[in-house]
Amino acid sequence: MEKTFQMVAFWGGAAYVFVGGCSGTGLGRNRKLPGGTAIMNVDLAAKMEEAWGHIWNRLFCEKTNLFYDYITSYEPGHAFDHLPHPDEIAALFPNPCGWGTGMEDSMLNAGSVMDVLRLRREVIGDPEAPGRAGRVLDGMYLASHVHGVDGFVARSVSPRDGRSCYGNSSRDQFTLCVYGAWRFLRAFPDAPPEKLEKARRLLLDVAAYCERVITVGGGSNLLRLDGRPGLVSEMTGPGVGIHEIMRLPMFYAAAWEASREPHWLELCRRYARPGIEVNLKIADDRPWWDVEFCQMQLSLVLLHETEPEPELREKYREAIRRTAELAEKYFHKAYAEAAAFADDWSTPNRIWRQTPMKIRAETLPNPADSALGCGGTACLMPGLPGPYRELYRHLRSMGNYLYTILLCEEYTPARETLDGFTRIALKPDYNRHASDGPVNLLHGYWVARRRRFFD
């Protein structure tokens, strides 16, 4: 029988219990830290529950079942006063993606929250998880159908009228929506039949939409709702990066699992076989970003868990391992930047209409031309306040890097990685927080809880 020891230590006012095994055996499912030690921070669990309350009590809108990017008021009934009006959305103001307005990342949030609900049910048997997962699914379905173009995953939907949405989405929004609906089918098979059918319909509609607008040797863009090429929406071709190349096969793999129709698996493999050879070339040869890592990893995990062919599964497994290894290198750089942040971790955002705006440089190919005459791609970017922008970036990156690392079941992070995540996660006062950065933190935390790195 394994002998254990406990040691209590204190750092920065927080108490830690280190639980070690003298036999050197693992903690189950590859849970062992270097040195045979698991870390339990007695404050972290409570702080993460505060963060959980924050996203449901402040960012979630019951009218649309969506999580918005931030709030600008704590006054009841006024948290979302800053969100765009339907006429602003119809005019694609200030930009066709809704960047900076609070309606930018509802699908990213939905996919991560769905995974957290899956993990909370598995790890602690959260009785609220099934019902809440059904509501998150409703929000994702709304965003992908309310506009009449079934399968086009809009970034968000206005709570002002329950239907207005910006016409330019992105491959990232599609990715997290598909991942979330796929997780719902797997984690909540006991959901009401109408919810399960809704998840299947969502995945099949996304796949059908992609097949219609993206063809081998033809279209390569997810397009906008008006049928014009979309920004950040390329899916195939030379402009697609290593971290993006497996998104399209991921969508088709999810449709195959939802329906077992061979057509979708064949289509998945048509793109996946050449794509994974490119993905396996990932290297530290350019600056990487946490959002790139985590969405690439989610795509690879879905493909690995759905692919029946052993040889292809093994290639996915290796790509997942390489991604985790490289992400940990970048985690430490991001942690150093976060640890140096000296402002208030709960600084609110400003109302975007009252911020300085600038033309997004890459949407104006020739800066000497008229900004109104470049095909409608030039757009204004609201300027987020510096402290808010930085704190959000730090929280998001800590969570994204951690779950990228830990979704690789065979990879064990350094103790310094988990310590660094804990130190940053403890900093905000989530009871007066305003951003959606805690969504990503919670995603990382609950993947770590499942791996038993946190108790």
C-alpha positions as CSV (number, residue, x, y, z in Angstrom):
1,M,0.0,0.0,0.0
2,E,1.3,3.4,-0.9
3,K,2.4,5.6,2.0
4,T,1.5,9.3,1.8
5,F,2.6,12.5,3.5
6,Q,1.1,15.9,3.8
7,M,2.8,19.2,4.2
8,V,1.1,22.6,4.6
9,A,2.9,25.7,3.3
10,F,1.9,29.3,2.8
11,W,2.5,31.6,-0.1
12,G,1.1,35.1,-0.5
13,G,-1.5,34.5,2.1
14,A,-2.8,31.3,0.5
15,A,-2.5,27.9,2.1
16,Y,-1.3,25.0,0.1
17,V,-1.5,21.3,1.0
18,F,1.1,19.1,-0.8
19,V,0.1,15.5,-0.9
20,G,3.0,13.1,-1.8
21,G,3.2,9.4,-2.4
22,C,6.4,7.6,-1.1
23,S,6.0,4.7,-3.5
24,G,6.4,7.0,-6.6
25,T,3.2,5.6,-8.1
26,G,1.0,7.8,-10.2
27,L,-2.3,9.5,-9.1
28,G,-4.3,7.7,-11.8
29,R,-4.8,8.6,-15.4
30,N,-1.4,10.2,-15.6
31,R,-2.0,12.6,-12.6
32,K,1.5,12.4,-11.1
33,L,3.5,15.6,-10.9
34,P,7.3,15.5,-11.0
35,G,8.5,14.2,-7.7
36,G,5.2,12.3,-7.1
37,T,3.4,15.3,-5.7
38,A,-0.1,16.7,-6.3
39,I,-1.0,20.2,-5.4
40,M,-4.1,21.3,-3.6
41,N,-4.6,25.0,-3.0
42,V,-7.4,25.4,-0.5
43,D,-8.2,29.0,-1.8
44,L,-8.2,28.1,-5.5
45,A,-11.3,26.0,-5.5
46,A,-13.3,28.8,-3.7
47,K,-11.9,31.4,-6.1
48,M,-12.9,29.3,-9.1
49,E,-16.4,29.0,-7.7
50,E,-16.6,32.8,-7.5
51,A,-15.5,33.0,-11.1
52,W,-18.1,30.4,-12.0
53,G,-20.7,32.6,-10.3
54,H,-19.4,35.6,-12.2
55,I,-19.9,34.2,-15.6
56,W,-23.4,33.0,-14.9
57,N,-24.6,35.9,-12.9
58,R,-23.1,38.7,-15.0
59,L,-22.2,37.5,-18.5
60,F,-25.0,35.1,-19.2
61,C,-28.2,36.5,-20.7
62,E,-31.3,34.4,-20.1
63,K,-33.1,36.0,-23.1
64,T,-30.6,34.6,-25.6
65,N,-28.8,31.9,-23.5
66,L,-25.5,33.4,-24.5
67,F,-22.5,34.7,-22.6
68,Y,-21.4,38.2,-23.7
69,D,-17.8,39.5,-23.6
70,Y,-18.0,42.0,-20.7
71,I,-20.3,44.2,-18.7
72,T,-20.1,47.9,-18.2
73,S,-22.5,48.3,-15.3
74,Y,-23.2,46.4,-12.1
75,E,-26.6,48.0,-11.8
76,P,-29.4,45.4,-12.2
77,G,-30.9,45.4,-15.7
78,H,-28.1,47.6,-17.1
79,A,-25.1,45.2,-17.5
80,F,-25.6,45.0,-21.3
81,D,-26.6,48.6,-22.0
82,H,-23.4,48.9,-24.1
83,L,-24.3,46.1,-26.5
84,P,-25.0,47.3,-30.1
85,H,-28.4,48.3,-31.2
86,P,-30.1,46.5,-34.1
87,D,-29.5,49.4,-36.4
88,E,-25.8,49.5,-35.6
89,I,-25.6,45.8,-36.3
90,A,-27.5,46.1,-39.6
91,A,-25.0,48.8,-40.6
92,L,-22.1,46.5,-39.5
93,F,-21.0,49.3,-37.3
94,P,-18.3,49.7,-36.1
95,N,-17.1,46.6,-38.0
96,P,-18.7,43.5,-39.6
97,C,-17.4,41.2,-36.8
98,G,-18.6,43.2,-33.8
99,W,-15.1,43.3,-32.5
100,G,-14.9,45.2,-29.3
101,T,-18.6,45.7,-28.8
102,G,-19.3,42.8,-26.4
103,M,-20.9,40.7,-29.1
104,E,-17.6,39.3,-30.4
105,D,-17.0,36.0,-28.7
106,S,-20.3,34.4,-27.5
107,M,-19.5,31.2,-29.4
108,L,-16.0,31.0,-28.0
109,N,-17.5,31.4,-24.5
110,A,-20.2,28.8,-25.2
111,G,-17.8,26.1,-26.3
112,S,-15.6,26.5,-23.3
113,V,-18.5,26.7,-20.8
114,M,-20.0,23.5,-22.3
115,D,-16.7,21.7,-21.8
116,V,-16.5,23.0,-18.2
117,L,-20.1,21.7,-17.6
118,R,-19.0,18.3,-19.0
119,L,-16.0,18.3,-16.6
120,R,-18.0,19.5,-13.6
121,R,-20.4,16.7,-14.1
122,E,-17.7,14.1,-14.4
123,V,-15.5,15.3,-11.6
124,I,-17.9,16.5,-8.9
125,G,-21.3,15.3,-10.2
126,D,-22.6,18.9,-10.5
127,P,-26.4,18.4,-10.5
128,E,-26.9,21.7,-12.4
129,A,-24.7,20.7,-15.3
130,P,-27.3,18.9,-17.4
131,G,-29.8,21.8,-17.3
132,R,-27.2,24.5,-17.8
133,A,-25.7,22.5,-20.7
134,G,-29.1,22.4,-22.4
135,R,-29.3,26.2,-22.1
136,V,-25.8,26.7,-23.5
137,L,-26.8,24.5,-26.4
138,D,-29.9,26.6,-27.0
139,G,-27.7,29.7,-27.3
140,M,-25.4,28.0,-29.8
141,Y,-28.4,26.8,-31.9
142,L,-29.8,30.3,-31.8
143,A,-26.6,31.8,-33.2
144,S,-26.4,29.2,-36.0
145,H,-30.1,29.4,-37.1
146,V,-31.8,32.7,-36.1
147,H,-30.6,34.5,-39.2
148,G,-32.0,32.0,-41.7
149,V,-28.7,30.6,-43.0
150,D,-28.7,27.3,-41.2
151,G,-25.3,26.2,-40.1
152,F,-23.7,29.7,-40.3
153,V,-22.4,30.2,-36.8
154,A,-22.9,33.9,-35.9
155,R,-20.6,35.3,-33.2
156,S,-23.5,36.3,-31.0
157,V,-27.1,37.5,-31.1
158,S,-28.4,40.8,-29.8
159,P,-30.5,40.5,-26.6
160,R,-32.3,43.7,-27.6
161,D,-34.4,41.9,-30.3
162,G,-33.2,38.3,-30.0
163,R,-32.3,38.0,-33.6
164,S,-29.8,40.7,-34.9
165,C,-26.3,39.5,-35.4
166,Y,-23.1,40.7,-37.2
167,G,-22.7,39.1,-40.6
168,N,-19.0,38.2,-40.3
169,S,-18.2,35.2,-38.1
170,S,-14.8,33.4,-38.1
171,R,-13.4,29.9,-38.2
172,D,-12.7,30.3,-34.4
173,Q,-16.4,30.9,-33.6
174,F,-17.3,27.8,-35.7
175,T,-14.6,25.8,-34.0
176,L,-15.8,26.3,-30.4
177,C,-19.5,26.0,-31.4
178,V,-18.9,22.6,-33.1
179,Y,-16.7,21.5,-30.2
180,G,-19.3,22.4,-27.6
181,A,-22.2,20.7,-29.4
182,W,-20.1,17.6,-29.9
183,R,-19.2,17.5,-26.2
184,F,-22.9,17.9,-25.4
185,L,-23.8,14.8,-27.3
186,R,-21.1,12.8,-25.6
187,A,-21.4,14.1,-22.0
188,F,-25.1,14.4,-21.7
189,P,-26.6,11.4,-23.5
190,D,-29.5,11.4,-20.9
191,A,-30.6,14.9,-22.1
192,P,-34.1,15.3,-23.3
193,P,-34.5,13.8,-26.9
194,E,-35.3,17.2,-28.3
195,K,-32.0,18.6,-27.0
196,L,-30.0,15.7,-28.4
197,E,-31.7,16.2,-31.8
198,K,-30.9,19.9,-31.6
199,A,-27.2,19.2,-31.1
200,R,-27.2,16.7,-34.0
201,R,-29.0,19.2,-36.2
202,L,-26.6,21.9,-35.4
203,L,-23.5,19.8,-36.3
204,L,-25.1,18.5,-39.5
205,D,-26.2,22.0,-40.5
206,V,-22.7,23.4,-39.9
207,A,-21.2,20.6,-42.0
208,A,-23.7,21.0,-44.8
209,Y,-23.1,24.8,-44.9
210,C,-19.3,24.2,-45.1
211,E,-19.6,21.7,-47.8
212,R,-21.8,24.1,-49.8
213,V,-19.4,27.1,-49.6
214,I,-16.0,25.4,-49.4
215,T,-15.0,23.0,-52.2
216,V,-11.8,21.3,-53.2
217,G,-10.2,23.6,-55.8
218,G,-13.0,26.1,-55.4
219,G,-14.4,28.2,-52.5
220,S,-12.2,28.5,-49.4
221,N,-14.0,31.1,-47.3
222,L,-16.9,30.7,-44.8
223,L,-18.4,33.9,-46.2
224,R,-20.5,36.4,-44.5
225,L,-24.3,36.3,-44.1
226,D,-24.6,38.4,-47.2
227,G,-22.5,36.0,-49.2
228,R,-19.4,38.1,-49.5
229,P,-16.0,36.8,-48.4
230,G,-15.5,37.1,-44.6
231,L,-12.6,38.3,-42.6
232,V,-10.7,35.7,-40.6
233,S,-12.7,33.0,-42.4
234,E,-10.4,31.2,-44.8
235,M,-10.5,27.4,-44.3
236,T,-8.3,26.0,-47.0
237,G,-5.4,27.2,-49.2
238,P,-2.1,28.9,-48.8
239,G,-3.5,31.6,-46.4
240,V,-4.4,29.0,-43.8
241,G,-1.9,28.4,-41.0
242,I,-0.8,25.2,-39.3
243,H,-3.2,25.9,-36.3
244,E,-6.1,26.3,-38.7
245,I,-5.7,23.5,-41.2
246,M,-7.6,20.9,-39.1
247,R,-10.7,23.0,-38.4
248,L,-12.7,21.9,-41.5
249,P,-12.0,18.2,-41.1
250,M,-13.0,18.6,-37.4
251,F,-16.4,20.0,-38.5
252,Y,-17.0,17.0,-40.7
253,A,-15.8,14.5,-38.1
254,A,-18.3,15.9,-35.6
255,A,-21.1,15.6,-38.2
256,W,-20.1,12.0,-38.8
257,E,-20.3,11.1,-35.1
258,A,-23.6,12.9,-34.9
259,S,-25.1,10.9,-37.8
260,R,-22.8,8.0,-38.7
261,E,-23.3,8.9,-42.3
262,P,-20.2,7.7,-44.2
263,H,-20.2,10.8,-46.4
264,W,-19.0,13.0,-43.5
265,L,-16.2,10.7,-42.5
266,E,-15.0,10.5,-46.1
267,L,-15.1,14.3,-46.4
268,C,-13.3,14.6,-43.1
269,R,-10.4,12.4,-44.3
270,R,-10.2,14.1,-47.6
271,Y,-8.9,17.2,-45.8
272,A,-7.5,15.5,-42.7
273,R,-4.9,13.2,-44.4
274,P,-2.9,16.0,-46.1
275,G,-3.7,18.4,-43.2
276,I,-2.2,16.4,-40.4
277,E,1.1,16.1,-42.3
278,V,1.3,19.9,-42.2
279,N,0.1,20.0,-38.6
280,L,2.9,17.7,-37.5
281,K,5.4,20.2,-38.7
282,I,4.5,22.6,-35.9
283,A,7.6,24.2,-34.5
284,D,8.9,27.1,-32.5
285,D,9.7,29.0,-35.7
286,R,7.4,32.1,-35.2
287,P,5.6,33.8,-32.3
288,W,2.6,31.8,-31.2
289,W,-0.6,33.0,-29.5
290,D,-2.6,31.2,-26.9
291,V,-5.8,31.4,-29.0
292,E,-4.0,29.6,-31.8
293,F,-2.7,26.8,-29.6
294,C,-6.0,26.1,-27.8
295,Q,-8.2,26.0,-30.8
296,M,-5.8,23.8,-32.7
297,Q,-5.7,21.5,-29.7
298,L,-9.5,21.3,-29.5
299,S,-9.6,20.4,-33.2
300,L,-7.0,17.6,-32.8
301,V,-8.7,16.2,-29.7
302,L,-12.1,15.9,-31.4
303,L,-10.5,14.3,-34.4
304,H,-8.5,11.9,-32.2
305,E,-11.5,10.8,-30.3
306,T,-13.7,10.2,-33.3
307,E,-11.3,8.7,-35.9
308,P,-11.6,4.9,-36.1
309,E,-8.4,4.4,-38.2
310,P,-5.5,3.6,-35.9
311,E,-2.8,5.1,-38.1
312,L,-4.6,8.4,-38.4
313,R,-5.4,8.4,-34.7
314,E,-1.7,8.0,-33.9
315,K,-0.8,11.0,-36.0
316,Y,-3.4,13.0,-34.2
317,R,-2.0,11.8,-30.9
318,E,1.5,12.9,-31.8
319,A,0.3,16.3,-33.0
320,I,-1.6,16.8,-29.7
321,R,1.6,15.9,-27.8
322,R,3.8,18.3,-29.8
323,T,1.2,21.1,-29.4
324,A,1.1,20.6,-25.6
325,E,4.9,20.6,-25.4
326,L,5.2,23.8,-27.3
327,A,2.3,25.5,-25.5
328,E,4.1,25.0,-22.2
329,K,7.1,26.9,-23.4
330,Y,4.8,29.8,-24.2
331,F,2.9,29.5,-21.0
332,H,6.0,30.6,-19.0
333,K,6.5,33.8,-21.1
334,A,2.8,34.6,-20.7
335,Y,3.0,34.0,-17.0
336,A,6.0,36.4,-16.6
337,E,3.9,39.1,-18.3
338,A,0.9,38.4,-16.2
339,A,2.9,38.4,-12.9
340,A,4.2,41.8,-13.8
341,F,0.8,43.3,-14.3
342,A,0.4,45.9,-11.5
343,D,-3.1,47.4,-12.2
344,D,-6.4,46.4,-10.7
345,W,-7.4,42.9,-11.9
346,S,-11.0,44.0,-12.0
347,T,-10.7,47.2,-14.0
348,P,-14.0,47.4,-16.1
349,N,-14.2,48.1,-19.8
350,R,-15.6,51.3,-21.2
351,I,-18.6,51.7,-23.4
352,W,-17.2,51.1,-26.8
353,R,-19.0,54.0,-28.4
354,Q,-17.1,56.4,-26.2
355,T,-13.7,55.0,-27.0
356,P,-11.2,56.2,-29.7
357,M,-11.5,54.2,-32.8
358,K,-9.1,53.5,-35.6
359,I,-9.2,51.8,-38.9
360,R,-8.0,48.2,-38.7
361,A,-4.8,48.4,-40.8
362,E,-4.9,45.0,-42.5
363,T,-8.4,45.7,-43.9
364,L,-7.2,48.6,-45.9
365,P,-4.8,47.1,-48.5
366,N,-3.7,50.5,-49.9
367,P,-3.7,53.2,-47.2
368,A,-3.8,55.8,-49.9
369,D,-7.2,54.7,-51.1
370,S,-10.5,55.7,-49.7
371,A,-11.5,53.7,-46.6
372,L,-15.1,53.6,-48.0
373,G,-14.1,52.2,-51.4
374,C,-12.1,49.1,-50.6
375,G,-14.9,46.5,-51.0
376,G,-16.4,47.2,-47.6
377,T,-13.6,45.5,-45.7
378,A,-12.2,48.5,-44.0
379,C,-13.6,48.7,-40.5
380,L,-13.3,50.7,-37.2
381,M,-11.8,49.1,-34.1
382,P,-12.9,50.4,-30.7
383,G,-9.9,51.1,-28.5
384,L,-10.2,49.1,-25.3
385,P,-8.7,50.7,-22.2
386,G,-5.1,49.5,-21.6
387,P,-5.6,48.0,-18.1
388,Y,-8.7,46.2,-19.1
389,R,-7.2,44.9,-22.3
390,E,-4.1,43.6,-20.5
391,L,-5.9,41.9,-17.6
392,Y,-8.3,40.2,-20.0
393,R,-5.3,39.0,-22.1
394,H,-3.5,37.6,-19.1
395,L,-6.5,35.7,-17.7
396,R,-7.4,34.3,-21.1
397,S,-3.9,33.2,-21.9
398,M,-3.4,31.4,-18.6
399,G,-6.5,29.4,-19.1
400,N,-6.0,28.7,-22.8
401,Y,-2.4,27.6,-22.4
402,L,-3.2,25.3,-19.4
403,Y,-6.0,23.4,-21.1
404,T,-4.0,23.1,-24.3
405,I,-1.2,21.5,-22.3
406,L,-3.5,19.2,-20.2
407,L,-5.7,18.0,-23.0
408,C,-2.8,15.9,-23.9
409,E,-3.4,12.9,-21.5
410,E,0.2,11.6,-21.8
411,Y,1.8,15.0,-21.0
412,T,2.7,16.0,-17.4
413,P,3.4,19.8,-17.0
414,A,6.1,21.2,-14.8
415,R,5.1,22.1,-11.3
416,E,6.0,25.7,-12.0
417,T,3.3,25.8,-14.7
418,L,0.6,24.8,-12.2
419,D,2.0,27.2,-9.6
420,G,2.0,30.0,-12.1
421,F,-1.6,29.4,-13.1
422,T,-2.6,29.3,-9.5
423,R,-0.9,32.6,-8.6
424,I,-2.6,34.4,-11.4
425,A,-6.0,32.8,-10.9
426,L,-6.0,34.0,-7.3
427,K,-5.5,37.6,-8.2
428,P,-8.9,38.9,-9.4
429,D,-11.8,39.7,-7.2
430,Y,-14.4,37.8,-9.2
431,N,-17.2,39.3,-7.2
432,R,-16.5,42.7,-8.9
433,H,-15.0,41.5,-12.2
434,A,-16.3,42.5,-15.6
435,S,-14.6,40.5,-18.4
436,D,-15.0,37.0,-19.8
437,G,-11.4,36.1,-19.1
438,P,-12.5,33.8,-16.3
439,V,-14.2,31.6,-18.9
440,N,-10.8,30.5,-20.2
441,L,-9.4,30.3,-16.6
442,L,-12.2,27.9,-15.7
443,H,-11.7,25.8,-18.8
444,G,-8.0,25.3,-17.8
445,Y,-8.8,24.8,-14.1
446,W,-11.4,22.1,-14.8
447,V,-9.3,20.2,-17.2
448,A,-6.6,20.2,-14.5
449,R,-9.2,19.0,-11.9
450,R,-10.1,16.1,-14.2
451,R,-6.4,15.3,-14.5
452,R,-6.2,15.5,-10.7
453,F,-3.5,18.2,-10.7
454,F,-5.8,20.3,-8.5
455,D,-8.1,19.0,-5.8
